[in-house]
Amino acid sequence: MQSKEISVENTMHSFETERLIIRLLEQGDRGFFVSLYTDPKIMRHIGEPFSDKKAHSSFKTAIKLNTETPIKQLLWGIIDKSSKEICGIQNLSLHYEDKRVAEAGLILARKAQGRFYPEEALVGMVNYGFTQLGLSSIYAYSSVRNRASKRVVTKAGFHQFDETESKISFKIESE
């Protein structure tokens, strides 16, 4: 199968859901990004919290990746429409060998948890990936200890296809 390359110029890269605006990360999101990735409680099911230096470096890389052609990864800020505040970050990382396959990720601030924002944001991103980016399938992974993530990806339409001692693997395919 030939790999379809996706051009940044061919897509808008922002979308909305009922309660959320999803737009590419901006320079002004740096403090929020760093606060999420350095917070031990938020990172507990993802990995070791980043040092400030690593978080700042990762943010710089994220901003750069959002402008590259062909697309390798897109990172979006999740904005609460009512408060106009950023409350999370989500991303799609395209597979190296097949650019029609991507991996989804999502991280949410504590203040936004318990409001069903992750389900809404993930469904919006999946729809965007299939309709605007032409993806054929999207994968998501979760720690086996993270019951909330399992619930979110399942409610978003993903199906579990593998489980190891530490990780659960999910997949959703375009129709």
C-alpha positions in Angstrom: 0.0 0.0 0.0 1.3 3.4 -0.9 1.7 5.9 1.9 -0.5 9.0 1.5 1.3 12.1 2.7 -0.8 14.8 4.4 0.1 18.5 3.8 -0.3 21.1 6.4 -1.6 23.6 3.8 -4.4 21.3 2.8 -6.1 21.3 6.2 -7.4 23.8 8.8 -6.3 21.9 11.8 -8.9 23.3 14.1 -12.4 22.1 14.9 -15.1 22.4 17.5 -17.4 20.1 19.5 -20.4 21.1 21.5 -18.4 22.5 24.5 -14.9 22.6 23.2 -12.7 24.4 20.7 -9.8 22.3 19.5 -6.9 24.3 18.0 -3.2 23.8 17.4 -0.9 24.5 20.3 0.3 28.1 20.4 3.3 29.8 22.0 1.0 31.2 24.7 0.2 27.6 25.8 3.8 27.0 27.1 3.0 27.5 30.8 0.0 25.2 30.6 1.9 22.5 28.7 4.8 22.6 31.2 2.4 22.5 34.2 0.7 19.3 32.9 3.8 17.4 32.0 5.6 18.2 35.2 2.7 17.3 37.5 3.3 13.9 39.2 -0.5 13.3 39.7 -1.4 14.0 36.1 1.6 11.9 34.8 1.1 9.0 37.2 -0.4 6.7 34.5 1.6 8.2 31.6 5.2 8.1 32.7 7.7 9.9 34.9 6.9 13.6 35.2 9.1 15.8 33.0 11.7 18.1 34.4 11.1 21.8 33.7 13.9 21.7 31.1 12.5 18.6 29.4 8.9 20.1 29.4 10.1 23.3 27.8 12.1 21.4 25.2 9.1 19.1 24.4 6.9 22.2 24.0 9.3 23.7 21.5 9.3 20.4 19.6 5.5 20.3 19.6 5.2 23.7 18.1 7.7 22.8 15.4 5.9 19.5 14.6 2.7 21.4 14.1 4.2 23.3 11.2 6.0 20.5 9.4 5.0 19.1 6.0 4.3 16.3 5.6 2.6 16.0 8.9 4.2 13.7 11.5 2.3 14.8 14.5 -0.3 17.4 15.4 -0.8 18.7 19.0 -3.9 20.6 19.9 -5.0 22.7 22.8 -8.4 21.8 24.2 -10.3 25.0 25.0 -13.5 25.2 27.2 -15.9 27.3 25.1 -17.6 28.7 28.2 -14.5 29.8 30.1 -12.2 30.3 27.0 -9.5 28.6 29.0 -7.2 25.8 27.8 -8.0 22.6 29.8 -6.1 19.9 28.0 -3.9 18.8 25.1 -4.4 16.0 22.6 -2.4 14.7 19.7 -2.3 12.5 16.7 1.1 11.0 15.8 1.2 9.5 12.3 2.8 6.1 11.9 6.2 6.2 10.2 5.4 3.5 7.6 1.8 4.2 6.9 0.7 7.8 7.1 -2.9 6.8 7.1 -2.5 5.3 10.6 -2.0 7.4 13.8 -1.8 7.1 17.5 -3.9 9.3 19.7 -3.0 10.9 23.0 -4.8 13.1 25.5 -3.9 14.8 28.7 -6.3 16.9 30.8 -5.8 19.4 33.6 -7.2 18.4 37.0 -9.7 21.3 36.9 -11.3 19.8 33.8 -11.5 16.2 34.9 -14.9 14.7 35.7 -16.7 16.8 33.1 -16.6 14.3 30.2 -14.3 16.6 28.2 -11.9 13.7 27.2 -14.6 11.7 25.5 -15.9 14.8 23.6 -12.4 15.9 22.6 -11.3 12.4 21.6 -14.4 11.8 19.4 -13.9 15.2 17.8 -10.2 14.3 17.1 -11.1 10.9 15.7 -13.7 12.4 13.4 -11.2 15.0 12.3 -8.6 12.4 11.7 -10.9 10.3 9.5 -12.6 13.1 7.6 -10.0 15.8 7.2 -6.7 13.9 7.4 -7.8 10.8 5.6 -6.7 8.4 8.3 -7.8 4.7 8.1 -7.2 3.7 11.7 -6.2 5.3 15.0 -4.7 3.5 18.0 -4.7 4.5 21.6 -2.8 3.0 24.6 -3.5 3.1 28.3 -1.9 1.9 31.4 -3.8 -1.1 32.8 -4.1 0.9 36.1 -5.8 3.8 34.4 -9.5 2.9 34.4 -10.6 6.4 33.4 -8.6 6.2 30.1 -10.0 2.8 29.3 -13.5 4.2 29.8 -12.8 7.3 27.7 -11.4 5.4 24.7 -14.2 2.8 24.8 -16.9 5.5 24.9 -15.2 7.1 22.0 -15.7 4.0 19.9 -12.3 2.3 20.2 -12.1 -1.5 20.7 -9.6 -3.2 22.8 -7.4 -5.6 20.9 -4.5 -6.4 23.2 -3.5 -6.3 26.9 -0.2 -6.9 28.5 0.8 -6.7 32.2 1.2 -3.0 31.9 -0.6 -1.7 28.8 -4.0 -2.0 27.1 -4.1 -1.4 23.3 -7.2 0.0 21.5 -8.0 0.7 17.9 -10.8 2.4 15.8 -11.1 2.2 12.0 -12.8 4.6 9.6 -16.0 3.3 8.2 
